[in-house]
Amino acid sequence: MKEQAALYFTMQPPSFDVISDEWTNEVHIGDCLEIMRAMPSESVDLIVTSPPYADARRHTYGGVSPEKYVEWFTERAEEMIRLLKPSGSFVLNIKEKAVDGQRHTYVLDLILSLNREVGFRWIEEYIWHKTTAAPGKWKYRFRDSWERILHFSKTPNLKMRQDAVKVPIGNWTRARLRNMSDNDRTRQQSSTNSRIGRRISAWEGKDMVYPSNVLHRSPVAHNTGHSAAFPEWLPEFFINLFTDEGDVVLDPFSGSGTTFRVASRLGRVPIGIEINPEYVQCRS
């Protein structure tokens, strides 16, 4: 693994005619739309980001209304799909907001636009269960304890390293396996005749298994001065899943630079873009 890069930044985007050290290992200050337009096509292996949500962080980013959000983001997504290599992935963390007592549909509309208008393939939806969500009371809903993490790809032939994100199987299996019946040791067909079978004995002798698409993790992040900083586990999980060492990882809404730092620590080549220079800090 290479030495971790510092979080450098530049106010002017360099020439992106070729892939070089001039544009990697830096956070570039400016509108990601303009900076991405200067970058070469099919030069990025993974885009992982969490953009400002609709009407969120107005004092920092000016805010984008839910009604205009899809158009605003789609224009930037057209550059993202151009930048991705054919084997690349795009991971988007986003959440709806409540407007006039009901959930707004802008995230659902954005998913459809990314698929139908931009051309992304919608591969999976991960649910981030925020295990330490703050308590509270609202008139028509309970506390908000989950967010979407959407996985898109450019082509059907995406890179995915599933073995890199295996998790411990858990102590519950020991008692369950000790009490297995004969039926558990054979593949049983579903009672609904769905032709989907299961065999509990498939868990025997395993210490690590593949995770589910529900990620039970804390939203707590280190104090970065940013109002909505990524927890480091989030980009780390998807960087390990969708890239190899030496691959290029882009965060076009870099914020405090969590994705940048994690990508560097994991031996990837980071690129960040951030419109607010106050959030870009030199770190090692």
PyMOL commands that set and color helices and strands:
alter all, ss='L'
color gray80, all
select helices_A, chain A and resi 32-37+58-61+66-83+106-118+162-165+172-178+183-185+200-203+233-242+258-265+277-279
alter helices_A, ss='H'
color red, helices_A
select strands_A, chain A and resi 8-10+26-29+44-49+84-94+98-99+102-103+121-130+146-153+167-168+188-189+197-198+208-209+214-217+248-251+269-274
alter strands_A, ss='S'
color yellow, strands_A
deselect
rebuild
show_as cartoon
